[in-house]
Amino acid sequence: MQWLNGLVDLPWWGYILVALGLTHITIASVTIFLHRHQAHRALDLHPIPSHFFRFWLWLTTGQVTKEWAAIHRKHHARCETAEDPHSPQVLGIRKVLWQGAELYRAACKDRAIMEKYGHGTPDDWLERNVYTRYSGKGIVLMLLINLVLFGAAGLTIWAVQMVWIPFFAAGVINGLGHFWGYRNFENEDASTNLVPWGILIGGEELHNNHHTFGTSAKLSYKWFEFDIGWMYIRIMEMLGLARVRKVAPRLIVDGASNVVTPDSLQAVIANRYAIAAGYARELKVVYRAELTRLGHSSLAAQMKVWLKQEAKDTPEPERAELARLLEQSELLAKVYAMRQELSRLWERSSLTRDQLLAEMHDWCVRAEASGIESLQSFSRKLRGAALA
């Protein structure tokens, strides 16, 4: 009966470490290869890691690259609408959290999605004749390998491997990642960062950052956030096995600048979500003090969100409450109006660069003449904004 123990005999905790290690390789393969490399083209991969990731995903998920990339691209293109393949805002959190894999399989059957969004994915002999044609055979081979290596314990390890991605990637990220968590940026969808340490799911926990800068190879943004997938990419880049194509634009401020320049305008447009978040942060002392004076200090967190988002993105039930609040305070009305005027800099795509420069200059002049110290400070930073 020795064969039941397999070729590798480990203590009980050793099998747990093996299961966690194998699933982590799968998570890294999903986030680096399928997500950042294939779906978003945020980095290029050397053929060696690229083929390894494809082979490993065939063994552990049976996922076809074209199908995964196509469904994810449509998710971004139609996020939080009835056409989104897996939005908890439309389908409900329970549906996406517990049946995320079923939603993927249903979307895979839609050939229109594959044709429109599946372009540019691998189409070589291996993909056509092995990975796609026999997509379910890899996981059977993985089961046999586990049984040979670890005996009966290998069946449990294999079961963990099989449920890890469907639950955490299809369920947790697509479900909780659009339902619960914190938001650095008030972008157009409901994406959230689950935690600031992206380790368990390879960095995908930083989902709000990703939806804000969809083509960035790096998912962390704030100084306290950690993206382990990005760490792996940087290691591969140093070894010549990867090349980063794009990361999120970063804003720097030259305090010595007193004029609006084309560079500062470009920086504002490229970092519109960061600018909006910075505005809410800079004006925090002003709106909190005013809300306290009005007896509405409990609305401070909500006011922060209202200042970070575009007026069109404020949910309908909240608009009446916001309007009543602004009617009670000329100061809050001024702060909110200036924020919405600022957003028009990146909405007026029909204006020439010179016209946009004039708009930004006019905004800064009015902000600095407002008598609101925090607004004046923000305006001076805006003039000195530049891309890192």
Contacts in CASP RR format, 6 or more apart in sequence:
PFRMAT RR
TARGET T0000
AUTHOR 0000-0000-0000
METHOD contacts of the structure
MODEL  1
MQWLNGLVDLPWWGYILVALGLTHITIASVTIFLHRHQAHRALDLHPIPS
HFFRFWLWLTTGQVTKEWAAIHRKHHARCETAEDPHSPQVLGIRKVLWQG
AELYRAACKDRAIMEKYGHGTPDDWLERNVYTRYSGKGIVLMLLINLVLF
GAAGLTIWAVQMVWIPFFAAGVINGLGHFWGYRNFENEDASTNLVPWGIL
IGGEELHNNHHTFGTSAKLSYKWFEFDIGWMYIRIMEMLGLARVRKVAPR
LIVDGASNVVTPDSLQAVIANRYAIAAGYARELKVVYRAELTRLGHSSLA
AQMKVWLKQEAKDTPEPERAELARLLEQSELLAKVYAMRQELSRLWERSS
LTRDQLLAEMHDWCVRAEASGIESLQSFSRKLRGAALA
3 151 0 8 1.000
4 151 0 8 1.000
4 152 0 8 1.000
5 150 0 8 1.000
5 151 0 8 1.000
5 152 0 8 1.000
5 153 0 8 1.000
6 147 0 8 1.000
6 148 0 8 1.000
6 149 0 8 1.000
6 150 0 8 1.000
6 151 0 8 1.000
7 148 0 8 1.000
7 149 0 8 1.000
8 149 0 8 1.000
8 150 0 8 1.000
10 18 0 8 1.000
10 150 0 8 1.000
10 153 0 8 1.000
15 150 0 8 1.000
15 153 0 8 1.000
15 154 0 8 1.000
15 156 0 8 1.000
15 157 0 8 1.000
18 150 0 8 1.000
18 157 0 8 1.000
19 156 0 8 1.000
19 157 0 8 1.000
19 160 0 8 1.000
19 161 0 8 1.000
22 60 0 8 1.000
22 157 0 8 1.000
22 161 0 8 1.000
23 160 0 8 1.000
23 161 0 8 1.000
23 164 0 8 1.000
23 165 0 8 1.000
24 202 0 8 1.000
25 56 0 8 1.000
25 60 0 8 1.000
26 56 0 8 1.000
26 57 0 8 1.000
26 60 0 8 1.000
26 61 0 8 1.000
26 161 0 8 1.000
26 164 0 8 1.000
26 165 0 8 1.000
27 164 0 8 1.000
27 165 0 8 1.000
27 168 0 8 1.000
27 169 0 8 1.000
27 200 0 8 1.000
27 201 0 8 1.000
27 202 0 8 1.000
27 204 0 8 1.000
28 202 0 8 1.000
28 229 0 8 1.000
28 232 0 8 1.000
29 53 0 8 1.000
29 56 0 8 1.000
29 57 0 8 1.000
29 60 0 8 1.000
30 57 0 8 1.000
30 61 0 8 1.000
30 165 0 8 1.000
30 169 0 8 1.000
30 204 0 8 1.000
31 201 0 8 1.000
31 202 0 8 1.000
31 203 0 8 1.000
31 204 0 8 1.000
31 229 0 8 1.000
32 43 0 8 1.000
32 45 0 8 1.000
32 49 0 8 1.000
32 53 0 8 1.000
32 229 0 8 1.000
32 232 0 8 1.000
32 233 0 8 1.000
33 45 0 8 1.000
33 49 0 8 1.000
33 50 0 8 1.000
33 53 0 8 1.000
33 54 0 8 1.000
33 57 0 8 1.000
33 65 0 8 1.000
34 53 0 8 1.000
34 57 0 8 1.000
34 63 0 8 1.000
34 65 0 8 1.000
34 68 0 8 1.000
34 69 0 8 1.000
34 72 0 8 1.000
35 72 0 8 1.000
35 204 0 8 1.000
36 42 0 8 1.000
36 43 0 8 1.000
36 217 0 8 1.000
36 233 0 8 1.000
37 43 0 8 1.000
37 44 0 8 1.000
37 45 0 8 1.000
37 50 0 8 1.000
38 65 0 8 1.000
38 68 0 8 1.000
38 69 0 8 1.000
38 121 0 8 1.000
39 68 0 8 1.000
39 69 0 8 1.000
39 72 0 8 1.000
39 73 0 8 1.000
40 214 0 8 1.000
40 215 0 8 1.000
41 215 0 8 1.000
41 245 0 8 1.000
42 214 0 8 1.000
42 215 0 8 1.000
42 216 0 8 1.000
42 217 0 8 1.000
42 244 0 8 1.000
42 245 0 8 1.000
42 246 0 8 1.000
42 247 0 8 1.000
43 217 0 8 1.000
43 233 0 8 1.000
43 242 0 8 1.000
43 243 0 8 1.000
43 244 0 8 1.000
43 245 0 8 1.000
44 242 0 8 1.000
44 243 0 8 1.000
44 245 0 8 1.000
45 53 0 8 1.000
45 236 0 8 1.000
45 241 0 8 1.000
45 242 0 8 1.000
46 236 0 8 1.000
46 240 0 8 1.000
46 241 0 8 1.000
46 242 0 8 1.000
48 241 0 8 1.000
49 236 0 8 1.000
49 241 0 8 1.000
49 242 0 8 1.000
51 126 0 8 1.000
54 65 0 8 1.000
54 122 0 8 1.000
54 126 0 8 1.000
54 127 0 8 1.000
54 131 0 8 1.000
57 63 0 8 1.000
57 65 0 8 1.000
58 130 0 8 1.000
58 131 0 8 1.000
58 135 0 8 1.000
58 138 0 8 1.000
59 138 0 8 1.000
59 139 0 8 1.000
59 141 0 8 1.000
59 142 0 8 1.000
59 145 0 8 1.000
60 139 0 8 1.000
60 142 0 8 1.000
60 161 0 8 1.000
60 162 0 8 1.000
60 165 0 8 1.000
61 139 0 8 1.000
61 165 0 8 1.000
62 131 0 8 1.000
62 135 0 8 1.000
62 136 0 8 1.000
62 138 0 8 1.000
62 139 0 8 1.000
63 135 0 8 1.000
63 165 0 8 1.000
64 108 0 8 1.000
64 131 0 8 1.000
64 132 0 8 1.000
64 135 0 8 1.000
65 121 0 8 1.000
65 122 0 8 1.000
65 127 0 8 1.000
65 131 0 8 1.000
66 114 0 8 1.000
66 118 0 8 1.000
66 121 0 8 1.000
66 122 0 8 1.000
66 123 0 8 1.000
66 132 0 8 1.000
67 104 0 8 1.000
67 108 0 8 1.000
67 114 0 8 1.000
68 104 0 8 1.000
69 117 0 8 1.000
69 118 0 8 1.000
69 121 0 8 1.000
70 113 0 8 1.000
70 114 0 8 1.000
70 116 0 8 1.000
70 117 0 8 1.000
70 118 0 8 1.000
70 121 0 8 1.000
71 85 0 8 1.000
71 86 0 8 1.000
71 104 0 8 1.000
71 107 0 8 1.000
71 108 0 8 1.000
71 113 0 8 1.000
71 117 0 8 1.000
73 117 0 8 1.000
73 118 0 8 1.000
74 83 0 8 1.000
74 84 0 8 1.000
74 85 0 8 1.000
74 107 0 8 1.000
74 113 0 8 1.000
74 116 0 8 1.000
74 117 0 8 1.000
75 84 0 8 1.000
75 85 0 8 1.000
75 86 0 8 1.000
75 87 0 8 1.000
75 174 0 8 1.000
76 211 0 8 1.000
76 214 0 8 1.000
77 117 0 8 1.000
78 84 0 8 1.000
79 87 0 8 1.000
79 188 0 8 1.000
79 189 0 8 1.000
79 191 0 8 1.000
79 211 0 8 1.000
80 87 0 8 1.000
80 89 0 8 1.000
80 90 0 8 1.000
80 178 0 8 1.000
80 188 0 8 1.000
80 189 0 8 1.000
80 190 0 8 1.000
81 87 0 8 1.000
81 90 0 8 1.000
82 90 0 8 1.000
84 90 0 8 1.000
85 103 0 8 1.000
85 104 0 8 1.000
85 106 0 8 1.000
85 107 0 8 1.000
85 113 0 8 1.000
86 96 0 8 1.000
86 100 0 8 1.000
86 103 0 8 1.000
86 104 0 8 1.000
86 107 0 8 1.000
86 170 0 8 1.000
86 171 0 8 1.000
86 174 0 8 1.000
86 175 0 8 1.000
87 96 0 8 1.000
87 178 0 8 1.000
87 190 0 8 1.000
88 95 0 8 1.000
88 96 0 8 1.000
88 97 0 8 1.000
88 174 0 8 1.000
88 175 0 8 1.000
88 176 0 8 1.000
88 178 0 8 1.000
88 179 0 8 1.000
88 190 0 8 1.000
89 178 0 8 1.000
89 179 0 8 1.000
89 190 0 8 1.000
91 103 0 8 1.000
93 175 0 8 1.000
93 176 0 8 1.000
93 179 0 8 1.000
95 103 0 8 1.000
96 103 0 8 1.000
96 171 0 8 1.000
96 174 0 8 1.000
96 175 0 8 1.000
96 178 0 8 1.000
97 171 0 8 1.000
97 172 0 8 1.000
97 175 0 8 1.000
97 176 0 8 1.000
98 171 0 8 1.000
100 166 0 8 1.000
100 170 0 8 1.000
100 171 0 8 1.000
100 174 0 8 1.000
100 175 0 8 1.000
101 166 0 8 1.000
101 167 0 8 1.000
101 170 0 8 1.000
101 171 0 8 1.000
103 170 0 8 1.000
103 174 0 8 1.000
104 170 0 8 1.000
107 113 0 8 1.000
108 114 0 8 1.000
121 127 0 8 1.000
122 131 0 8 1.000
139 162 0 8 1.000
142 158 0 8 1.000
142 161 0 8 1.000
143 155 0 8 1.000
143 158 0 8 1.000
146 154 0 8 1.000
146 155 0 8 1.000
146 157 0 8 1.000
146 158 0 8 1.000
146 161 0 8 1.000
147 154 0 8 1.000
147 155 0 8 1.000
147 158 0 8 1.000
150 157 0 8 1.000
168 200 0 8 1.000
168 201 0 8 1.000
169 201 0 8 1.000
169 204 0 8 1.000
172 194 0 8 1.000
172 201 0 8 1.000
173 201 0 8 1.000
173 204 0 8 1.000
173 205 0 8 1.000
173 207 0 8 1.000
176 192 0 8 1.000
176 194 0 8 1.000
177 191 0 8 1.000
177 192 0 8 1.000
177 194 0 8 1.000
177 207 0 8 1.000
177 208 0 8 1.000
178 189 0 8 1.000
178 190 0 8 1.000
178 191 0 8 1.000
178 192 0 8 1.000
178 207 0 8 1.000
179 190 0 8 1.000
179 192 0 8 1.000
180 192 0 8 1.000
180 194 0 8 1.000
181 192 0 8 1.000
181 193 0 8 1.000
181 194 0 8 1.000
182 192 0 8 1.000
182 193 0 8 1.000
182 208 0 8 1.000
183 191 0 8 1.000
183 192 0 8 1.000
183 193 0 8 1.000
183 208 0 8 1.000
183 305 0 8 1.000
184 193 0 8 1.000
184 208 0 8 1.000
184 209 0 8 1.000
184 212 0 8 1.000
184 221 0 8 1.000
184 222 0 8 1.000
184 277 0 8 1.000
185 208 0 8 1.000
185 209 0 8 1.000
185 212 0 8 1.000
185 273 0 8 1.000
185 274 0 8 1.000
185 276 0 8 1.000
185 277 0 8 1.000
185 308 0 8 1.000
186 273 0 8 1.000
186 276 0 8 1.000
186 277 0 8 1.000
186 305 0 8 1.000
186 308 0 8 1.000
186 309 0 8 1.000
186 310 0 8 1.000
186 313 0 8 1.000
187 208 0 8 1.000
187 211 0 8 1.000
187 212 0 8 1.000
187 273 0 8 1.000
188 313 0 8 1.000
189 211 0 8 1.000
191 207 0 8 1.000
191 208 0 8 1.000
191 210 0 8 1.000
191 211 0 8 1.000
191 212 0 8 1.000
192 207 0 8 1.000
192 208 0 8 1.000
193 205 0 8 1.000
193 206 0 8 1.000
193 207 0 8 1.000
193 208 0 8 1.000
193 209 0 8 1.000
193 225 0 8 1.000
194 205 0 8 1.000
194 206 0 8 1.000
194 207 0 8 1.000
195 205 0 8 1.000
196 206 0 8 1.000
196 220 0 8 1.000
196 222 0 8 1.000
196 224 0 8 1.000
196 225 0 8 1.000
196 226 0 8 1.000
197 205 0 8 1.000
197 225 0 8 1.000
197 226 0 8 1.000
198 204 0 8 1.000
198 205 0 8 1.000
198 206 0 8 1.000
198 219 0 8 1.000
198 220 0 8 1.000
198 225 0 8 1.000
198 226 0 8 1.000
198 227 0 8 1.000
198 228 0 8 1.000
198 229 0 8 1.000
199 205 0 8 1.000
199 226 0 8 1.000
199 228 0 8 1.000
202 227 0 8 1.000
202 228 0 8 1.000
202 229 0 8 1.000
203 219 0 8 1.000
203 220 0 8 1.000
203 227 0 8 1.000
203 228 0 8 1.000
203 229 0 8 1.000
203 230 0 8 1.000
204 210 0 8 1.000
204 219 0 8 1.000
206 219 0 8 1.000
206 220 0 8 1.000
206 221 0 8 1.000
206 225 0 8 1.000
206 227 0 8 1.000
209 216 0 8 1.000
209 219 0 8 1.000
209 220 0 8 1.000
209 221 0 8 1.000
209 225 0 8 1.000
209 248 0 8 1.000
210 216 0 8 1.000
210 219 0 8 1.000
212 221 0 8 1.000
212 248 0 8 1.000
212 273 0 8 1.000
213 221 0 8 1.000
213 247 0 8 1.000
213 248 0 8 1.000
213 249 0 8 1.000
215 245 0 8 1.000
215 246 0 8 1.000
216 246 0 8 1.000
216 247 0 8 1.000
216 248 0 8 1.000
217 230 0 8 1.000
217 233 0 8 1.000
217 244 0 8 1.000
217 245 0 8 1.000
217 246 0 8 1.000
217 247 0 8 1.000
218 227 0 8 1.000
218 230 0 8 1.000
218 233 0 8 1.000
218 244 0 8 1.000
218 247 0 8 1.000
218 248 0 8 1.000
219 227 0 8 1.000
219 229 0 8 1.000
219 230 0 8 1.000
220 226 0 8 1.000
220 227 0 8 1.000
220 230 0 8 1.000
221 248 0 8 1.000
233 242 0 8 1.000
233 244 0 8 1.000
236 242 0 8 1.000
237 243 0 8 1.000
237 244 0 8 1.000
249 267 0 8 1.000
249 270 0 8 1.000
249 271 0 8 1.000
249 387 0 8 1.000
249 388 0 8 1.000
250 271 0 8 1.000
250 387 0 8 1.000
250 388 0 8 1.000
251 267 0 8 1.000
251 271 0 8 1.000
251 274 0 8 1.000
251 275 0 8 1.000
251 385 0 8 1.000
251 386 0 8 1.000
251 387 0 8 1.000
251 388 0 8 1.000
252 385 0 8 1.000
252 386 0 8 1.000
252 387 0 8 1.000
252 388 0 8 1.000
253 381 0 8 1.000
253 384 0 8 1.000
253 385 0 8 1.000
253 386 0 8 1.000
254 384 0 8 1.000
254 385 0 8 1.000
254 386 0 8 1.000
255 380 0 8 1.000
255 381 0 8 1.000
255 384 0 8 1.000
256 384 0 8 1.000
257 264 0 8 1.000
257 383 0 8 1.000
257 384 0 8 1.000
258 380 0 8 1.000
258 383 0 8 1.000
259 361 0 8 1.000
259 383 0 8 1.000
260 357 0 8 1.000
260 360 0 8 1.000
260 361 0 8 1.000
260 364 0 8 1.000
260 382 0 8 1.000
260 383 0 8 1.000
261 383 0 8 1.000
261 384 0 8 1.000
262 353 0 8 1.000
262 357 0 8 1.000
263 385 0 8 1.000
263 386 0 8 1.000
263 387 0 8 1.000
264 360 0 8 1.000
264 382 0 8 1.000
264 383 0 8 1.000
264 384 0 8 1.000
264 385 0 8 1.000
264 386 0 8 1.000
265 345 0 8 1.000
265 353 0 8 1.000
265 356 0 8 1.000
265 357 0 8 1.000
265 360 0 8 1.000
266 387 0 8 1.000
267 385 0 8 1.000
267 386 0 8 1.000
267 387 0 8 1.000
268 275 0 8 1.000
268 345 0 8 1.000
268 346 0 8 1.000
268 360 0 8 1.000
268 382 0 8 1.000
268 385 0 8 1.000
269 345 0 8 1.000
269 346 0 8 1.000
270 387 0 8 1.000
271 385 0 8 1.000
271 387 0 8 1.000
272 343 0 8 1.000
272 345 0 8 1.000
272 346 0 8 1.000
275 342 0 8 1.000
275 382 0 8 1.000
275 385 0 8 1.000
276 307 0 8 1.000
276 308 0 8 1.000
276 309 0 8 1.000
276 339 0 8 1.000
276 342 0 8 1.000
276 343 0 8 1.000
277 308 0 8 1.000
278 378 0 8 1.000
279 307 0 8 1.000
279 308 0 8 1.000
279 339 0 8 1.000
279 342 0 8 1.000
279 378 0 8 1.000
280 304 0 8 1.000
280 305 0 8 1.000
280 307 0 8 1.000
280 308 0 8 1.000
280 339 0 8 1.000
282 374 0 8 1.000
282 375 0 8 1.000
282 377 0 8 1.000
282 378 0 8 1.000
282 381 0 8 1.000
283 307 0 8 1.000
283 335 0 8 1.000
283 339 0 8 1.000
283 372 0 8 1.000
283 374 0 8 1.000
283 375 0 8 1.000
283 378 0 8 1.000
284 304 0 8 1.000
284 374 0 8 1.000
285 374 0 8 1.000
286 331 0 8 1.000
286 335 0 8 1.000
286 372 0 8 1.000
286 374 0 8 1.000
286 375 0 8 1.000
287 300 0 8 1.000
287 303 0 8 1.000
287 304 0 8 1.000
287 307 0 8 1.000
287 332 0 8 1.000
287 335 0 8 1.000
288 297 0 8 1.000
288 300 0 8 1.000
288 303 0 8 1.000
290 329 0 8 1.000
290 331 0 8 1.000
290 332 0 8 1.000
291 297 0 8 1.000
291 299 0 8 1.000
291 300 0 8 1.000
291 303 0 8 1.000
291 332 0 8 1.000
294 325 0 8 1.000
294 328 0 8 1.000
294 329 0 8 1.000
296 325 0 8 1.000
299 325 0 8 1.000
302 318 0 8 1.000
303 325 0 8 1.000
303 332 0 8 1.000
306 314 0 8 1.000
306 318 0 8 1.000
306 322 0 8 1.000
306 336 0 8 1.000
307 335 0 8 1.000
307 336 0 8 1.000
307 339 0 8 1.000
310 340 0 8 1.000
310 343 0 8 1.000
311 340 0 8 1.000
311 343 0 8 1.000
314 322 0 8 1.000
322 336 0 8 1.000
325 332 0 8 1.000
326 332 0 8 1.000
326 333 0 8 1.000
326 336 0 8 1.000
327 333 0 8 1.000
331 372 0 8 1.000
334 370 0 8 1.000
334 372 0 8 1.000
335 372 0 8 1.000
335 375 0 8 1.000
338 363 0 8 1.000
338 366 0 8 1.000
338 367 0 8 1.000
338 370 0 8 1.000
338 375 0 8 1.000
341 363 0 8 1.000
342 363 0 8 1.000
344 359 0 8 1.000
345 356 0 8 1.000
345 359 0 8 1.000
345 360 0 8 1.000
345 363 0 8 1.000
348 355 0 8 1.000
348 356 0 8 1.000
348 359 0 8 1.000
351 359 0 8 1.000
360 382 0 8 1.000
363 379 0 8 1.000
364 379 0 8 1.000
364 382 0 8 1.000
364 383 0 8 1.000
367 375 0 8 1.000
367 376 0 8 1.000
367 378 0 8 1.000
367 379 0 8 1.000
368 375 0 8 1.000
368 376 0 8 1.000
368 379 0 8 1.000
368 380 0 8 1.000
370 376 0 8 1.000
END
